Amino acid sequence: MSTKGTFKQEWPYGTDLYGTFIYLESGDEKVLLGAFDFNATFPREADRWRREVSKRTGIPEKSVWYHEIQIHAAPAHEQIAGAAMDALIDR
């Protein structure tokens, strides 16, 4: 999933950043792993993403993981908070 348009870019090469997902299901167990090309998302925002994805998908919040690959050209802290995280959740 491209993250283009979810945050204000700070670097010209900071536009082709992605979220990669792995969904696993076995019987009643469901797990979603999300890995983003971001750097230093506030824990409260990562928790909000997990909570909202859980509500929208029915996957238990404890089974929704938010991981960062820590790309230093990526948005960090306030750049991926608030409205930017809302846009990411809506994707």
CYANA upper distance limits for C-alpha pairs under 8 A (distance plus 0.5 A):
  1 MET  CA     18 TYR  CA      6.00
  1 MET  CA     19 GLY  CA      5.69
  1 MET  CA     20 THR  CA      6.89
  2 SER  CA     16 ASP  CA      7.45
  2 SER  CA     17 LEU  CA      6.64
  2 SER  CA     18 TYR  CA      5.06
  2 SER  CA     19 GLY  CA      6.95
  3 THR  CA      7 PHE  CA      8.38
  3 THR  CA     15 THR  CA      8.28
  3 THR  CA     16 ASP  CA      7.90
  3 THR  CA     17 LEU  CA      6.22
  3 THR  CA     18 TYR  CA      5.80
  3 THR  CA     19 GLY  CA      7.28
  3 THR  CA     88 LEU  CA      7.55
  4 LYS  CA     15 THR  CA      6.22
  4 LYS  CA     16 ASP  CA      7.02
  4 LYS  CA     17 LEU  CA      7.32
  4 LYS  CA     18 TYR  CA      8.46
  6 THR  CA     84 ALA  CA      5.57
  6 THR  CA     85 MET  CA      7.83
  6 THR  CA     87 ALA  CA      5.77
  6 THR  CA     88 LEU  CA      6.40
  7 PHE  CA     75 PRO  CA      7.89
  7 PHE  CA     79 GLN  CA      6.82
  7 PHE  CA     80 ILE  CA      6.77
  7 PHE  CA     84 ALA  CA      5.52
  8 LYS  CA     75 PRO  CA      8.49
  8 LYS  CA     79 GLN  CA      7.38
  9 GLN  CA     14 GLY  CA      6.46
  9 GLN  CA     15 THR  CA      7.00
  9 GLN  CA     75 PRO  CA      7.67
 10 GLU  CA     14 GLY  CA      7.35
 10 GLU  CA     73 ALA  CA      8.45
 10 GLU  CA     75 PRO  CA      7.91
 11 TRP  CA     15 THR  CA      8.34
 11 TRP  CA     73 ALA  CA      7.17
 13 TYR  CA     73 ALA  CA      7.95
 14 GLY  CA     73 ALA  CA      6.11
 14 GLY  CA     74 ALA  CA      6.31
 14 GLY  CA     75 PRO  CA      8.48
 17 LEU  CA     36 PHE  CA      8.26
 17 LEU  CA     37 ASP  CA      6.01
 17 LEU  CA     38 PHE  CA      8.37
 17 LEU  CA     74 ALA  CA      7.93
 18 TYR  CA     36 PHE  CA      6.43
 18 TYR  CA     37 ASP  CA      6.11
 19 GLY  CA     34 GLY  CA      7.01
 19 GLY  CA     35 ALA  CA      5.99
 19 GLY  CA     36 PHE  CA      4.78
 19 GLY  CA     37 ASP  CA      6.92
 20 THR  CA     34 GLY  CA      6.29
 20 THR  CA     35 ALA  CA      5.71
 20 THR  CA     36 PHE  CA      6.93
 21 PHE  CA     32 LEU  CA      7.42
 21 PHE  CA     33 LEU  CA      6.02
 21 PHE  CA     34 GLY  CA      5.11
 21 PHE  CA     35 ALA  CA      6.87
 22 ILE  CA     32 LEU  CA      6.31
 22 ILE  CA     33 LEU  CA      5.66
 22 ILE  CA     34 GLY  CA      7.25
 23 TYR  CA     30 LYS  CA      7.92
 23 TYR  CA     31 VAL  CA      6.27
 23 TYR  CA     32 LEU  CA      5.08
 23 TYR  CA     33 LEU  CA      6.97
 24 LEU  CA     30 LYS  CA      6.26
 24 LEU  CA     31 VAL  CA      5.64
 24 LEU  CA     32 LEU  CA      6.98
 25 GLU  CA     29 GLU  CA      6.08
 25 GLU  CA     30 LYS  CA      5.00
 25 GLU  CA     31 VAL  CA      6.94
 26 SER  CA     30 LYS  CA      7.19
 30 LYS  CA     59 ILE  CA      6.37
 30 LYS  CA     60 PRO  CA      7.96
 30 LYS  CA     63 SER  CA      7.34
 31 VAL  CA     59 ILE  CA      7.21
 31 VAL  CA     60 PRO  CA      8.36
 31 VAL  CA     63 SER  CA      5.33
 31 VAL  CA     64 VAL  CA      6.48
 32 LEU  CA     59 ILE  CA      8.03
 32 LEU  CA     63 SER  CA      6.85
 32 LEU  CA     64 VAL  CA      5.39
 32 LEU  CA     65 TRP  CA      6.73
 33 LEU  CA     64 VAL  CA      6.57
 33 LEU  CA     65 TRP  CA      5.28
 33 LEU  CA     66 TYR  CA      7.01
 33 LEU  CA     67 HIS  CA      8.05
 34 GLY  CA     64 VAL  CA      8.21
 34 GLY  CA     65 TRP  CA      6.37
 34 GLY  CA     66 TYR  CA      5.59
 34 GLY  CA     67 HIS  CA      6.41
 35 ALA  CA     66 TYR  CA      6.69
 35 ALA  CA     67 HIS  CA      5.00
 35 ALA  CA     68 GLU  CA      5.93
 35 ALA  CA     69 ILE  CA      7.03
 36 PHE  CA     66 TYR  CA      8.22
 36 PHE  CA     67 HIS  CA      6.68
 36 PHE  CA     68 GLU  CA      5.37
 36 PHE  CA     69 ILE  CA      6.46
 37 ASP  CA     68 GLU  CA      6.53
 37 ASP  CA     69 ILE  CA      5.77
 37 ASP  CA     70 GLN  CA      6.67
 37 ASP  CA     71 ILE  CA      6.06
 37 ASP  CA     74 ALA  CA      7.00
 38 PHE  CA     68 GLU  CA      6.00
 38 PHE  CA     69 ILE  CA      6.83
 38 PHE  CA     70 GLN  CA      5.84
 38 PHE  CA     71 ILE  CA      6.15
 38 PHE  CA     72 HIS  CA      8.11
 38 PHE  CA     74 ALA  CA      5.48
 38 PHE  CA     75 PRO  CA      6.37
 38 PHE  CA     76 ALA  CA      7.12
 39 ASN  CA     68 GLU  CA      6.90
 39 ASN  CA     69 ILE  CA      7.71
 39 ASN  CA     70 GLN  CA      4.86
 39 ASN  CA     71 ILE  CA      6.23
 39 ASN  CA     72 HIS  CA      6.65
 39 ASN  CA     74 ALA  CA      6.34
 39 ASN  CA     75 PRO  CA      6.68
 39 ASN  CA     76 ALA  CA      5.54
 39 ASN  CA     77 HIS  CA      8.32
 40 ALA  CA     68 GLU  CA      8.21
 40 ALA  CA     70 GLN  CA      7.72
 40 ALA  CA     75 PRO  CA      8.50
 40 ALA  CA     76 ALA  CA      5.52
 40 ALA  CA     77 HIS  CA      6.25
 41 THR  CA     45 GLU  CA      7.15
 41 THR  CA     46 ALA  CA      7.02
 41 THR  CA     76 ALA  CA      6.08
 41 THR  CA     77 HIS  CA      5.53
 41 THR  CA     78 GLU  CA      8.46
 41 THR  CA     80 ILE  CA      6.97
 41 THR  CA     81 ALA  CA      7.98
 42 PHE  CA     46 ALA  CA      6.96
 42 PHE  CA     77 HIS  CA      6.01
 42 PHE  CA     78 GLU  CA      8.32
 42 PHE  CA     81 ALA  CA      7.83
 43 PRO  CA     47 ASP  CA      6.54
 44 ARG  CA     48 ARG  CA      6.61
 45 GLU  CA     49 TRP  CA      6.71
 45 GLU  CA     81 ALA  CA      6.61
 45 GLU  CA     82 GLY  CA      8.25
 45 GLU  CA     85 MET  CA      7.45
 46 ALA  CA     50 ARG  CA      6.81
 46 ALA  CA     66 TYR  CA      6.78
 47 ASP  CA     51 ARG  CA      6.61
 48 ARG  CA     52 GLU  CA      6.56
 49 TRP  CA     53 VAL  CA      6.48
 49 TRP  CA     66 TYR  CA      8.30
 49 TRP  CA     85 MET  CA      7.78
 49 TRP  CA     89 ILE  CA      6.61
 50 ARG  CA     54 SER  CA      6.55
 50 ARG  CA     61 GLU  CA      6.54
 50 ARG  CA     64 VAL  CA      6.16
 50 ARG  CA     65 TRP  CA      7.24
 50 ARG  CA     66 TYR  CA      7.34
 51 ARG  CA     55 LYS  CA      6.83
 51 ARG  CA     61 GLU  CA      6.23
 52 GLU  CA     56 ARG  CA      6.73
 52 GLU  CA     89 ILE  CA      7.51
 53 VAL  CA     57 THR  CA      6.45
 53 VAL  CA     59 ILE  CA      8.20
 53 VAL  CA     61 GLU  CA      8.34
 53 VAL  CA     64 VAL  CA      8.06
 53 VAL  CA     89 ILE  CA      7.46
 54 SER  CA     58 GLY  CA      5.86
 54 SER  CA     59 ILE  CA      5.45
 54 SER  CA     60 PRO  CA      6.17
 54 SER  CA     61 GLU  CA      5.59
 54 SER  CA     64 VAL  CA      7.33
 55 LYS  CA     59 ILE  CA      8.00
 59 ILE  CA     63 SER  CA      7.09
 59 ILE  CA     64 VAL  CA      7.40
 60 PRO  CA     64 VAL  CA      7.26
 70 GLN  CA     74 ALA  CA      8.12
 75 PRO  CA     79 GLN  CA      5.92
 75 PRO  CA     80 ILE  CA      6.54
 76 ALA  CA     80 ILE  CA      6.43
 77 HIS  CA     81 ALA  CA      7.03
 78 GLU  CA     82 GLY  CA      8.11
 79 GLN  CA     84 ALA  CA      7.39
 80 ILE  CA     84 ALA  CA      5.56
 80 ILE  CA     85 MET  CA      6.10
 81 ALA  CA     85 MET  CA      5.65
 82 GLY  CA     86 ASP  CA      6.76
 83 ALA  CA     87 ALA  CA      6.72
 84 ALA  CA     88 LEU  CA      6.84
 85 MET  CA     89 ILE  CA      6.58
 86 ASP  CA     90 ASP  CA      6.74
 87 ALA  CA     91 ARG  CA      7.00
